[in-house]
Structure formats: structure tokens, C-alpha cells
Amino acid sequence: MDVMENTIAWWQVTPNVLWTDWLLYLLLIAIGIFVFHARKHEHLRAPWRLILRRRLAMSSCIILLSFATIGILDSIHFRQAVSVHSDGSLRYSNEAVSLFDQLVLPLKTNIEKTYSAPFATHLYAKENIESADGTVRRDYPKLKYGGSHLINSKLSVGQDVRARGIVGVKNAALIMVAIIFFFAIWQSVKQKQKLVTTLGRMWHGERGSYPWKTVFATLGIIVLLICLSQQLAGVYHVFGTDKVGKDVYYLTLKSIRTGLVIGTLTTLVMLPFAIMLGIMAGYFRGWIDDFIQYIYTTLSSIPSVLLIVAFALMAQVLIENNPDMFSNLQNRADAKLLALCLILGITSWTGLCRLLRGESLKLREADYIQAAQAFGVSSFKIITRHILPNVMHIVLILVVLDFSGLVLAEAVLSYVGVGVDPSMISWGNMINGARLEMAREPIVWWSLLAAFVFMLLLVLTANLFADAVRDAFDPRLRGQ
């Protein structure tokens, strides 16, 4: 077909929504509906106010929102137009890119030949280099992109990094001043007081108010990292490059979406099984309770890793035997990720189910439920109106606590070769690839360190936030 190589505008794209993208969008819609509903009910707003007034919880929440923002931007996929046909129609690329890819385009496109260390200007290993006069010498070749702007400059790498770092710090300071004044003006208008008074109250802090200094300190660190990345990541490989020359910083940031998908979508799969079966077992008792107990006791007695590996291999065979179902490699990798979420969800509902069964057994004997049964209220209405609202604090606590465990589970499964697709970027695949890198000479350490630091930060902040959620929603701890 005749194709005209016309200039293509950046906005000429077509959506390419993956299955996991749809589920993440539905999750965001559900969260938005819950927030809208909670704003109208004081008993739902009160625990969240307790959470956000704790310094560690507020700081953890801001960091988690930063991770979530990257994950959402990386979940808006589209295919760009590459040329125009003779009839005026557009021909689109087979590769789907995300909005996050467009924002950090230099990190994605600046691909070197092979390994290079952080902030390096030369490759990590020596190669044979042919000079202009035909002689061959063995030396470290220069990088194609990393530090290439210094070829005709008298500055050293250290001097250039220092100068760019100062510019990044200045930009971050200006942005933070603007953010602080925006919040102060918003609070002064909301509370109908002078701007100076609001700034003083935010600085000194009052008992029972939000920890503004912690909020601005955390935001300041995040803004500083963004500004430093904007100054340095485009001209240097901040975390070095991997075996095929890809920027490790880019791979680490892209892995955030995979971790969030595993942690959130697995929970959506797990909740219906755990809530429905747990409440049914505790409320109806009898043979229903015995049957449900038999199911989750049997599942709990099987080693979870073996069960997950078995299901994962079955899903992998099914996907590989039906290649016509997927238009490209990205859809195939996304289908494998979705299958892994389903597998983890189906095999991890037993713990929450056991807790809900015990709580339902206790609530069943409460006076208000006994009265509802005496008045002939149906079991369905009793479960949905009386039991389910009174066990939701347990569900919320367990969901937040299990999130970090699921993120770590992806890393472990990818390490043993049954996790996400090898073509998908994830912390597990990075750690798996680092096994051989740590055994070579010289050691390539930066890929493992980058994946470890980002995964540690996500899991640690999720655990700190989970502790605050547990304290706020558990009736026995709320008073303390």
C-alpha cells in the first residue's frame, strides 16, 4: 500500500487499553465513589481524619500517592501514528506506549550498547577500539548518550553534576514556596482568617490539626527528586544501564506499575471469595460452615508457592497455545500479568475468610441481629445491612496489610521464573537478571540496588500506612 511520509503530530494517537488498564480504571472509579460517599457520613470520615493527623501515616500516604501517580500515568496506553496512507488514513505503530513514557522519553530512547555505571561517560568493560590511523587499542568506549554533552566542554562530570544539582535545588525551592503559599491561601479562605495567622498555625502546629510541616517536608523531598531527575536523568544514566544498554532508572520507574497492579488487582479478585464465604460460614453455621471450612483448610494445607507455581504454569501454557488471541507481545504479557493476579487472588483468600468467619459468629449472637431474625427479616438483608458493615474494618485492615506481601510475592515468583512475562518490566525480573550480573567480573551492582531501594520504599511506606489504618479502624485500638 502506498504510504506518504508526512509530518505526524504528537496528538495523533489511538487508544490501546489493556485489560489491567480497564481494571485499574474501575478501581479508581470505585475509590472515587467511596470518597464521595464518605464525605457525607461523619462515621466514615472520622477514622480517616485520625490517619491523616499522624505524621508517619501522612508522610507514607504522600509517598504512596506519588507511586500511584506514576502507575496511573503508565496505565494510559496509546499507539502513535507513524505515517499517512495515500487515502489520508493514518498508520499506527504496533507498539503501545504510555503517557509516562512520553513524559520521560529521553530515558526510554537513550539506549547504550551495554553496561555502564551510574553517571558514567564510558562503558563498564573494555573493548577493542580502532583509531583513525588503523591501530587497535583496548579501552573503555565512550557512551552514545551518557555525558555526551561534555565532549566540547571544559567541565568534568563532577562539576557538571554539581551545577545541574544546584539548578535542581533552586527549582525545587521555588516550587515548594508556591505550593506552601497555595495551601496557606486555601486554608485562610476556608477558615476565614489572615494569611499570616494561617502560616503561623501551620508552622507551629496545633493539637489535633494536620501535620503540615511533615506534609511539606515530604513533598519537598519528592519535588527535589523530580527536579534533580529533570536536570540529570536526561543527560546521564543516573542508575547506569543494563546488559542491553537500557537505562536502569527508567526500568525501575516502569516497574512501579507492575507492583501496583499485582498489589491492587489481586485484592479485587480475593475479596469476593473471602467476604462471601467467610460471612456465610459464620452466619449460617451447620453444614455450610463445615463445607467452607473444609475448602479453606484444604487450600491452606497445600504449600502456597507450589500451588501458585502450578496454576501459573497452566496459565502460561494456555496463553502460549493460543497466540491468535493477542495482537502483539504487550497484550500477551498483560494477559500473563492478569492471570498471575487471578492466581494470587484465588490462592490467598483463606486468611481473610477465616477472620470474617470468626467475626460473623460473634455478630450473629448480637441482640440487634437476634431481634431482626425474630421480626422475620431475611438473611440476605441481615448480612448486607448488619453484618457486612460491621466487618468492613477487618477487610480494610487486611487489604492494606496484604498489599506489601503481594508486591514481594511478584518479586519472588519472577525470581524463580513463574512470575510476570520476561518481556514485562518489573522489580522481580530486574532482580532475576541481577543474579548473573553479580557473578561477573567486574560486578554490576546498580540494577539490584535500584530495584531493592524502590521496592523497599514502596513496601515500607505501605506497612507504615497499614499500621495507621489498623489503629484507626480497629475499635479496640481507636481509643488508645
C-alpha positions in Angstrom: 0.0 0.0 0.0 1.3 3.4 -0.9 2.3 5.4 2.2 3.1 9.1 2.4 5.8 10.1 4.9 4.1 13.3 6.1 4.8 15.0 9.4 2.8 13.4 12.2 1.6 15.5 15.1 2.2 14.1 18.6 -1.5 14.2 19.4 -2.4 11.8 16.5 -2.8 8.7 18.5 -5.3 5.9 19.0 -6.1 4.4 22.4 -4.7 0.9 23.3 -6.3 0.0 26.6 -5.0 -3.2 28.2 -7.1 -5.5 30.4 -5.2 -4.4 33.5 -5.7 -0.8 32.5 -9.5 -1.3 32.5 -9.4 -2.9 35.9 -7.3 -0.1 37.3 -9.7 2.5 35.9 -12.6 0.6 37.6 -10.7 0.6 40.8 -10.1 4.4 40.6 -13.8 4.9 39.9 -14.7 2.7 43.0 -12.3 4.7 45.1 -13.8 8.0 43.9 -17.3 6.8 44.7 -16.2 5.7 48.2 -14.6 9.1 48.8 -17.7 10.9 47.6 -19.9 8.7 49.9 -17.6 9.0 52.9 -17.6 12.8 52.7 -21.3 12.8 53.5 -21.0 10.5 56.6 -19.2 11.5 59.7 -18.6 8.0 61.0 -16.7 7.2 57.7 -14.7 10.4 57.7 -13.6 10.3 61.4 -11.2 7.3 61.1 -9.5 8.8 58.0 -9.0 12.1 59.8 -7.3 10.2 62.6 -5.0 8.6 60.0 -4.1 11.8 58.2 -3.3 13.5 61.5 -0.4 11.1 62.2 3.0 12.2 60.9 4.2 8.8 59.7 0.8 8.0 58.2 0.6 11.3 56.3 4.2 11.0 55.0 3.6 7.4 53.9 0.3 8.4 52.2 2.1 11.1 50.2 4.8 8.7 49.1 2.2 6.1 48.1 0.3 8.7 46.1 3.5 9.5 44.3 3.9 5.8 43.4 0.2 5.6 42.4 0.6 8.7 40.2 3.4 7.1 38.2 1.4 3.8 38.0 -1.7 5.7 36.7 0.3 7.7 34.1 1.9 4.4 33.0 -1.6 2.8 32.6 -2.7 5.3 29.9 -1.7 3.4 26.8 -2.0 4.5 23.2 -0.4 3.9 19.8 1.1 6.7 17.9 0.7 7.5 14.2 3.8 6.8 12.2 2.8 7.7 8.7 -0.2 8.7 6.4 -1.6 6.5 3.7 -2.3 7.8 0.2 -6.1 7.9 1.1 -5.4 10.2 4.1 -5.8 7.5 6.8 -3.2 7.1 9.5 -1.0 4.1 10.0 -0.3 3.5 13.7 2.7 1.9 15.4 2.3 -1.7 16.7 4.0 -0.7 19.9 1.7 0.8 22.6 3.4 3.5 24.7 2.1 5.1 27.9 1.7 8.7 28.9 4.6 8.1 31.4 6.8 7.0 28.5 6.2 10.3 26.7 7.0 12.3 29.9 10.3 10.6 30.3 11.1 10.0 26.6 14.9 10.5 26.8 15.1 7.8 29.5 13.4 5.3 27.1 15.2 6.2 23.9 18.7 6.8 25.1 19.9 3.2 24.8 23.6 2.4 25.0 25.5 -0.6 23.8 25.7 -2.5 27.1 26.6 -1.9 30.8 27.6 1.5 32.1 27.9 2.6 35.7 25.8 5.4 37.3 26.8 8.9 35.9 29.5 7.2 33.8 30.6 8.6 30.4 32.2 5.3 29.2 31.1 1.7 29.1 31.8 -0.5 32.1 34.0 -3.0 30.2 37.0 -2.6 27.9 36.6 -3.2 24.2 38.8 -3.1 21.1 38.7 0.4 19.6 40.1 1.1 16.2 41.8 4.5 15.9 41.8 6.8 12.9 45.2 5.6 11.9 44.1 1.9 11.8 45.7 0.9 15.1 43.6 -1.1 17.6 43.7 -0.3 21.3 41.8 -1.8 24.2 40.0 0.9 26.2 36.6 1.9 27.6 34.4 3.2 24.7 32.5 6.5 25.2 28.8 6.3 25.7 26.5 7.5 23.0 24.2 9.5 25.3 25.6 9.5 28.8 27.6 12.6 29.3 27.8 13.3 25.6 27.1 17.0 26.2 30.6 17.3 27.8 32.6 16.4 24.7 33.3 20.0 23.8 33.0 21.3 27.4 35.8 22.0 29.8 33.6 20.9 32.8 34.3 17.5 34.4 31.4 15.1 35.3 31.6 16.2 38.9 31.4 19.9 38.1 28.5 19.4 35.7 26.6 17.3 38.1 27.2 19.9 40.9 26.0 22.7 38.7 22.9 20.9 37.5 22.2 19.8 41.1 22.2 23.4 42.2 19.7 24.4 39.5 17.5 21.5 40.5 17.6 22.6 44.2 16.7 26.1 43.2 13.8 25.0 41.1 12.5 22.7 43.9 12.7 25.6 46.4 10.7 27.8 44.1 8.0 25.1 43.5 7.8 24.4 47.2 7.3 28.1 48.1 4.5 28.2 45.6 2.9 25.1 47.0 3.1 26.3 50.6 1.5 29.7 49.7 -1.2 27.9 47.7 -2.1 25.7 50.7 -1.9 28.7 53.1 -4.2 30.8 50.9 -6.6 27.9 50.6 -6.7 27.3 54.4 -7.0 31.0 55.2 -10.0 31.3 52.8 -11.5 28.1 54.2 -11.1 29.2 57.9 -11.7 32.9 57.2 -8.6 34.2 58.8 -5.5 36.2 57.8 -2.8 34.6 55.7 -0.1 35.4 58.3 -2.1 33.7 61.0 -2.6 30.6 58.9 1.1 30.4 58.1 1.9 30.7 61.8 -0.6 27.9 62.8 0.8 25.7 60.0 4.4 26.3 61.2 3.8 25.8 64.9 1.2 23.1 64.6 -1.8 22.8 66.9 -3.0 19.7 68.7 -5.5 17.8 66.6 -4.5 19.6 63.3 -2.9 18.1 60.3 1.0 17.8 60.5 1.7 20.4 57.8 5.4 20.5 58.5 5.6 16.8 57.8 3.5 17.2 54.7 5.6 19.9 53.2 8.9 18.2 54.2 7.8 15.0 52.4 6.5 17.0 49.4 9.8 18.9 49.4 11.8 15.7 49.1 9.6 14.4 46.3 9.8 17.7 44.4 13.5 17.9 44.9 14.0 14.4 43.5 11.8 15.3 40.5 13.7 18.5 39.8 17.1 16.7 40.1 15.9 13.9 37.8 14.8 16.6 35.3 18.2 18.1 35.4 20.3 15.0 35.4 18.4 12.0 34.0 18.2 13.4 30.5 22.0 13.7 30.1 23.3 11.0 32.4 22.3 7.4 33.2 21.6 8.1 36.9 21.4 4.4 37.8 23.6 3.2 35.0 22.4 0.9 32.2 21.7 -2.9 32.0 23.1 -5.6 29.7 21.3 -4.3 26.6 22.0 -0.7 27.4 18.6 0.3 28.8 18.5 3.0 31.4 18.1 1.3 34.8 16.3 4.4 36.3 13.7 4.1 33.6 13.3 0.4 34.2 12.9 1.0 37.9 10.2 3.6 37.5 8.4 1.4 34.9 8.3 -1.4 37.4 6.1 0.6 39.8 3.0 -0.1 37.7 3.6 -3.9 37.8 4.0 -3.8 41.5 0.8 -1.7 42.0 -1.2 -3.9 39.6 -0.1 -7.1 41.5 -1.0 -5.5 44.8 -4.3 -4.0 43.9 -5.9 -6.2 41.3 -5.1 -9.4 43.3 -7.0 -7.8 46.2 -10.1 -7.3 44.0 -10.0 -11.0 43.0 -9.6 -12.1 46.6 -12.3 -10.0 48.3 -15.4 -11.6 46.8 -14.3 -15.1 47.8 -13.2 -14.1 51.3 -16.2 -11.8 52.2 -18.9 -14.0 50.8 -17.6 -17.4 52.1 -16.4 -16.0 55.4 -19.7 -14.3 56.3 -21.8 -17.3 55.1 -19.8 -19.7 57.2 -20.2 -17.6 60.3 -23.8 -16.7 59.9 -25.4 -19.9 58.6 -23.2 -22.4 60.5 -24.1 -26.0 60.2 -23.2 -27.9 57.1 -22.4 -24.7 55.2 -19.8 -23.8 57.8 -18.3 -27.3 57.7 -18.1 -27.2 53.9 -16.5 -23.8 53.7 -14.0 -24.7 56.5 -13.1 -27.9 54.5 -12.3 -25.8 51.4 -10.1 -23.3 53.0 -8.4 -25.8 55.3 -7.5 -27.9 52.3 -6.2 -24.9 50.4 -4.2 -23.8 53.5 -2.6 -27.2 53.9 -1.1 -27.1 50.4 2.2 -25.2 50.1 1.2 -21.8 48.7 4.3 -21.5 46.4 3.7 -24.9 44.8 0.0 -24.1 44.2 0.8 -20.7 42.7 3.6 -22.2 40.5 1.2 -25.0 39.3 -1.5 -22.5 38.3 1.0 -20.1 36.8 2.4 -22.8 34.6 -1.0 -23.9 33.5 -1.9 -20.3 32.6 1.4 -19.9 30.7 0.7 -23.0 28.6 -2.8 -21.7 27.8 -1.5 -18.3 26.7 1.3 -19.8 24.6 -1.1 -22.3 22.9 -3.5 -19.5 21.8 -1.3 -16.8 20.2 -4.1 -15.6 17.9 -5.9 -14.2 21.0 -3.3 -11.4 21.3 -2.5 -8.8 18.8 1.0 -8.1 20.0 3.6 -9.0 22.7 2.3 -6.3 25.0 -1.2 -7.8 25.1 0.3 -11.2 25.7 2.4 -10.0 28.6 -0.5 -8.1 30.0 -2.7 -11.3 29.8 0.0 -13.2 31.8 0.1 -10.4 34.4 -3.7 -10.6 34.7 -3.5 -14.4 35.0 -1.0 -14.0 37.8 -3.3 -11.6 39.6 -6.1 -14.1 39.4 -3.9 -17.0 40.6 -2.6 -15.0 43.6 -6.2 -13.9 44.4 -7.7 -17.4 44.3 -4.9 -18.8 46.5 -4.7 -16.0 49.1 -8.3 -15.5 50.3 -8.3 -18.1 53.1 -6.7 -16.0 55.8 -9.3 -13.2 55.5 -12.1 -15.7 55.2 -11.1 -17.3 58.5 -11.1 -14.0 60.3 -14.5 -13.0 58.8 -16.0 -16.3 59.8 -15.0 -15.8 63.5 -16.3 -12.2 63.5 -19.6 -13.3 61.9 -20.0 -16.0 64.5 -19.7 -13.3 67.2 -22.0 -10.8 65.5 -24.7 -13.4 64.9 -25.4 -13.6 68.6 -25.7 -9.8 69.0 -29.1 -8.6 70.3 -29.9 -6.4 67.2 -29.4 -9.4 64.8 -31.4 -11.7 67.1 -34.2 -9.1 67.0 -34.0 -8.8 63.2 -34.4 -12.6 62.9 -37.4 -12.5 65.3 -39.1 -9.9 63.2 -38.6 -12.1 60.1 -36.0 -10.1 58.3 -34.5 -12.1 55.5 -30.9 -13.5 55.9 -29.8 -11.5 52.9 -30.8 -8.2 54.4 -29.3 -9.1 57.8 -26.0 -9.9 56.1 -25.9 -6.8 53.9 -27.2 -4.3 56.4 -25.9 -5.5 59.8 -23.0 -8.0 59.4 -21.2 -6.7 56.3 -20.8 -3.0 57.6 -19.5 -4.3 60.9 -16.8 -6.4 59.4 -15.5 -3.9 56.9 -12.9 -2.5 59.2 -11.3 -6.0 59.2 -11.5 -6.2 55.4 -9.8 -2.8 55.0 -7.0 -3.5 57.5 -6.2 -6.9 55.9 -6.3 -5.4 52.4 -3.7 -2.8 53.2 -1.6 -5.2 55.1 -1.6 -7.8 52.3 -0.6 -5.2 49.7 3.0 -5.3 50.6 3.1 -9.1 50.8 1.7 -9.3 47.2 4.3 -6.9 45.9 7.1 -9.0 47.4 5.4 -12.2 46.1 5.7 -10.9 42.5 9.5 -10.4 43.0 9.9 -13.9 44.4 7.8 -15.6 41.7 9.7 -13.7 38.9 12.9 -14.7 40.5 12.0 -18.4 40.2 10.8 -17.9 36.6 7.0 -18.2 37.1 6.1 -14.5 37.6 5.3 -11.9 35.0 6.3 -12.3 31.4 10.1 -11.8 30.9 9.3 -9.0 28.4 7.5 -7.0 31.1 9.5 -4.7 33.2 9.2 -5.5 36.9 11.4 -5.5 40.0 11.2 -9.3 40.1 12.7 -9.5 36.5 15.3 -6.9 37.4 16.4 -8.9 40.5 16.3 -12.2 38.5 18.6 -10.6 35.8 20.9 -9.3 38.6 21.8 -12.9 39.6 24.2 -13.3 36.7 25.4 -9.7 36.9 26.5 -10.1 40.5 28.6 -13.2 39.4 30.5 -11.4 36.7 33.8 -9.5 37.0 33.6 -6.6 37.5 30.3 -6.8 39.4 27.3 -5.0 38.1 25.6 -3.9 41.3 23.3 -1.0 40.3 20.4 -2.9 38.8 19.9 -4.9 42.0 20.4 -1.9 44.2 17.9 0.2 42.3 15.2 -2.5 42.3 15.8 -3.1 46.0 15.6 0.5 47.1 12.4 1.3 45.2 10.7 -1.9 46.3 11.8 -1.3 49.9 10.4 2.2 49.8 7.0 1.0 48.5 6.7 -1.9 50.9 7.9 0.1 53.9 5.5 3.0 53.3 2.6 0.6 52.7 3.4 -1.2 56.0 3.6 2.1 57.9 0.3 3.3 56.4 -1.3 -0.1 57.2 -0.4 0.3 60.9 -2.2 3.6 61.0 -5.2 2.2 59.2 -5.3 -0.7 61.7 -5.1 1.7 64.7 -7.8 4.0 63.3 -10.3 1.3 62.2 -9.9 -1.3 64.9 -12.5 -0.3 67.7 -10.2 -1.8 70.4 -7.2 0.4 69.4 -9.1 3.6 68.4 -9.4 4.9 71.9 -5.7 4.5 72.6 
